[in-house]
Structure formats: C-alpha cells, structure tokens
C-alpha cells in the first residue's frame, strides 16, 4: 500500500483522501510517497481539489459539473481583534482556530486555540447549522452559554471564542439550499 505524507508529517491513504484527513493539508510539494510493502505497485496520484484564491476547496458535485464549494453563510466578527471581518462558511464541517489551515482562521486573537478551537457545521440534509466545541482546551460560548455538545445556531446568534465574538449570517436554510434544482 502506498501512502502520502503531508507537510506536517501525517501519513494517509491517497486512494481514500485527496488531502490529509488530520490537518487537511493538500500542499503535496513537501510530501513524498512511501511504499509500505513490496507488493504496493506503482504510486497512486490522488485527484487534488481545486484551489480558489489560494485556498483549497472541496469538490461540490453539482449537476452542472462544476467543481465549487458554494458558500452557505458567513460568520461576521462583531467584537475582538478582527472586528468587522467576515468568514465564509461551506457545507458540512468548518473548523475554527488561529492557524491559516483552519476553515475559519482568526489569527488576530491569541486567546483562540491554533487548531480546532470549535467547529461549525452546516448539514445540507436538515438545512441547519450547529456549533460544537473543538479538540482544543479553550471554551466556546453560544449566546453567553457554554457549548458542551453540538448545539443549533440560528441567524443572529452570537458565538464567543477567546476574545472574539462572531455572528452567524446564514445563506442556506429553510428557504434556500444549493441542492435545489435550478
């Protein structure tokens, strides 16, 4: 079996993952293919998701055949070092942290954990948003209440992470979703 190693040193199966499932890195320039067994055969080259504006995005299987990861909403910073900035949300999991690899990267607030402080999800089947605590030490608050389990988050709700306050501005929901027919 041939594996890939991302630039952070994680090993993963490129036939199952187009990017590192642990850190979501896709910059294979620093990676290498390693044969773990003599019968591994030739290395497999995974299909790498497209890069939009310097950021790797997941593939969206639209009937039109376009490979995009459409916006489902935004988090808008209403308080903290990045006040006034907006953060684009995509379908399914959006990891929040300071690191540039995070889906919602908030580098200005040193009280936010570098990686996975929290996760905000959009479920296209239920057309709903939820927030959950991440794998980091810091706490996450929704409307001043601590988030301990995945909790529904609605339009205008306030998410507090470190010294940052974010407001949810959804695009998708009951009235609209990208899965609707054109």
Secondary structure, 3 states (H helix, E strand, C coil): CEEEECCCCCEECCCCCCCCCCCCCCCHHHCCEEECCHHHCCCCCCCCCCEECCEECCCCECCCCCECCCEEEEEEEEECCCCCCEEEEECEEEEEECCCCCCEECCCCCCCCCCCCEEEEEECCCCEEEEEECCCCCCEEECCEECCCCEECCCCCEEEECCEEEEEEECCCCCCCCCCCC
